[in-house]
Amino acid sequence: MQKAKTKSKAKTGAKAGVTIAPRRQQRPDAAHARVSAKSAAALTTPASNRRFSGAEIIAFAESINQGISAEFSNDQKRNSVRKLLIAAVESFASRGFHGTTTRDIARAADMSPAALYVHFRSKQELLFKLTVALATAMLVDLKRAAATEIDPTKKLRALVSSYARCSARMHTAVHAATFEFDVLSPDQQQVIVALRHQVNKIFIECLLAGRARGQFDFEDERVIRISIMSLCVSVATWFSAAGPLLPEELGDQYGDMVARMIAPKA
């Protein structure tokens, strides 16, 4: 049932971390969300299906952008928002967005349904805030990775490693944000689109710089960007916290693989 839902969403459009603009322009990008069962099986086993908890995912995001609930005015509100975001990650992972009610989220956060509405007007707004938190964390981490290297090949390795690692560390939340983009309002979607354009720009600048120096060999920067980012974001569809690879190890392998993939042929 989950596979059917994933396939349906992937056909209609949006994906995490890649530009989401008018629907017709986004369909090529949406393909990144799919990975083959064979590819997934190569790094996971049927028993290795543990996911990172909502608390682990939110803590990871906060470790990057230093407080995803910082917009809220006091510690009590920030703590409540954090609890609701954690509960939302857990609930969406267990039941899916459409199968989750605000009552489910409030119960998981050990709060009353009325308390949820103090901070979020709807389940949709909660998903929006969660998506912004994830996209912002990924963007901040990518900017840090880009700043550490000057050489295009080394920079590309760092970018791919960052993007794949973040997709693995926040896999269940990224999955929900990716495939439920269409439930957001047009205004909310535009906020996410703006963040994703910044992510795209970082990759494009690196790719063009590498090609200009003769370090990369590709024809269409949009196609290669989508291919690379698709590879990274699709990690969220199959990654298991049980291993055998840590997110950091997976990121490093992806970075090396992509660098080899677009290196000039001898």
URKACOR-V55677 format. One line per field, one symbol per residue. ss: DSSP state (h for helix, s for strand, l for the rest). psi: psi as a letter, one per 30 degrees, with the letter a starting at -180 (. if undefined). Layout:
BEGIN
ss->???
psi->???
END
This chain:
BEGIN
ss->lhhhhhhhhhhhllllllllllhhhhhhhhhhhlllhhhhhhhllllllllllhhhhhhhhhhhhlllllllllhhhhhhhhhhhhhhhhhhhhhllllllhhhhhhhllllhhhhhhhlllhhhhhhhhhhhhhhhhhhhhhhhhhhlllhhhhhhhhhhhhhhhhhhlhhhhhhhhhlhhhllhhhhhhhhhhhhhhhhhhhhhhhhhhhllllllllhhhhhhhhhhhhhhhhhlllllllllhhhhhhhhhhhhhhhlllll
psi->eeeeeeeeeeefclkkfkkjbkeeffeeeffffkkleeeefffllefigklkleeeeeeeeffeghifgffkfleeeeeeeeeeeeeeeeeeeefleffkleeeeeefghlleeeefeekfleeeeeeeeeeeeeeeeeeeeeeeeffkekeeeeeeeeeeeeeeeeeeheeeeeeeefgefflleeeeeeeeeeeeeeeeeeeeeeeeeeeggfkjlejfeeeeeeeeeeeefefffkkffafkleeeeeeeeeeeeeeegkkk.
END
